[in-house]
Amino acid sequence: PMGSERMEMRKRQMSTTQETPDAAQAQLSAGSRGSNACCFCWCCCCSCSCLTVRNQEEERARRASHELQAEGIPNCEESPAPTLEEVNAWAQSFDKLMLTPAGRNAFREFLRTEFSEENMLFWMACEELKQESNKSVIEEKARLIYEDYISILSPKEVSLDSRVREVINRNMLEPSQHTFDDAQLQIYTLMHRDSYPRFMNSAIYKDLLQSLSEKSIEA
């Protein structure tokens, strides 16, 4: 009988010893999962963190590039308030609209409502590039224009066909004031055919025209 009792006690001790490491391991695993709630393993968590850091760095780079480019392009061009004659002239042709800062400002405001303001920004950047004569400045501005409006990685990429993109890529080997001439013309034509007719029927244009007409009558 005493031997049987000793045997039974040993079995219980062995059972307790086996359960203790298992319980400790379970607690350790639970603690690990709690400290890395985003993932189930260290590799996944590391990957998530790396991707987050990389995305943040890319976003900061894009913002920095845009801010540098925007230094020479104000949010709104300085111009006197348009007259009724000028606003009426905008309806005669797209060229007359684009010739005046007031016309470009009004059209740009409309493009912003259609989420296509980058077309005007690109056109204006090209116009600014044409005014430069310093080679290093030309190269830097050409690079910024490419990164902001031509690169497929840019959120402000403009819509260009493959032929024009090939021309730009060749021109970027030796940037000049006319590196983006073909692309600028294509975007100008796109705005003329696509956005300009809608602008003429927009509340932005009609409200401006009505406001100036009422002021003219009062005067």
PyMOL commands that set and color helices and strands:
alter all, ss='L'
color gray80, all
select helices_A, chain A and resi 2-35+42-70+84-90+94-99+101-113+117-130+135-150+162-171+181-200+203-218
alter helices_A, ss='H'
color red, helices_A
deselect
rebuild
show_as cartoon
